[in-house]
Amino acid sequence: MKPALLATIALVCTVALAPSRTIGQATNAPANPATTPVPRTDAGILARQDEVLRRAKEAPASPIVFLGDSITQGFEGAGKAAWERHIAPLGALNLGVSGDRTEHVLWRLQQASLARLEPKAIVLLIGTNNLGHGTSNGEQTLAGLLQVVATLRAQAPKAVIVALEIFPRGERFNPMRGEIAQVNQALRSQRGEHVRVLALGDRWVRGDGVVARESMPDFLHLSETAYGEWASDLAPILSEILQR
């Protein structure tokens, strides 16, 4: 057999035996940072991360669990009075960690599943730091948020997930507010029997699009007054879920 023919046969066999791939399928696509579980490594927050993991592993069964970043953790700061008045009587557990992004919540859920807490309601507010820290774009942030929701559904299938739309940030119109609005718009499609999506953050945006300083002093974190409004809006919803 001629050498040229042998080479042609070898090439055909190589192609035939190569792993098949769907047309247009990406190869070596970069991982989405928002969906890749990672722990916090910044020294200033390790103690809080450890404390929240301890709570998740050692606390008694809790009918309500709060998950989120500094805005959720802030119920132990500026929002403490609102928490004690409206939320604590319902038996809630705060697992918020300042600076958290979706990938950090996913990591903590791997380390300490919420299944043992047997929650009836899970209040989730996460995603602003994915955008604010510049680690994820809007699409990636949404994917991370939805993966958190899916993980919670798997760990606590009987719970109602009360997903808060990402709160507005920045005093005036800005590109990040646009991304937040798009993520929130897509998040609403998750509404169902076990997922409620609430747009409570809209109340802090005035008619001219400006975020009120009295509600968000730094145009990101909530004031004591705003925590009171959030808690008083949320408490009846949580009470209704508990009574079902």
C-alpha positions, 0 to 999 in steps of 0.5 A: 500500500502506498505511503500516501494512502496509509497516511490518509487511512491513519488520519481518518481513523484518528478523527473517527476515534477522537472524543465527540463534541457538540458543534459550538461546544466551548473547550476549556471554558473558564469557571464561573467564579460566582458558582465555584465554592471558595472559603473566605481567606481575608484575615479580618473575617475568618472569626466571623466565618468560623462563628457562622459555621459553628452556629450552623453545626451546633445551633438547635433546629431553627424555623428561620435561617438568614443567609447573606453578607454584611447587610444580613450580618448588620442585624447584629449591628444597626439592625439589632433593635429591629431583629429583637423586636420583629425577627428574634421572637420567630426563632430566627438564626443569623448566618450573615457574613460581611463581604460574602459573595455567592461562592462563599455562601456555597462553600459554607453550605458545603461545610455545614448543611442547613438540613440539620436545622430543619428550617421552614423559611430561609431568608436569602440576600446575596449578590451585591458583592459579586458585582461590587467587588468586580469578581462577577458580571451580571450573568455570572452573579445570577448563575451564582444566586440561582445555584445558592437557591438550588442548593438550599432547595436540596438541603431543605426541600420543605422550606420556603426560600424568601429571596430578597432582590439585591438592594440598590447601591450608589446614590444615583443612577450608575451602571451597577444599578443597571446590572442589579436590576437585570439580575433581579428581573431574572430572579423573579422567574424563580417564584413558586410554591417554595421560592418567594422573591421580594423587592423590598429594596425598592422602597429606599429609592426616591421618585427621582432615582436617588437612594435616600441617605437616611435609609442607606447612609453610605448608599449600600448598608442600611440605617437603623430606620431601614432595618426597622422597615425591612424587619416589619415588612418581613415579619408578617411574611415569615409568620405566615410561612411558619403557620402553614 
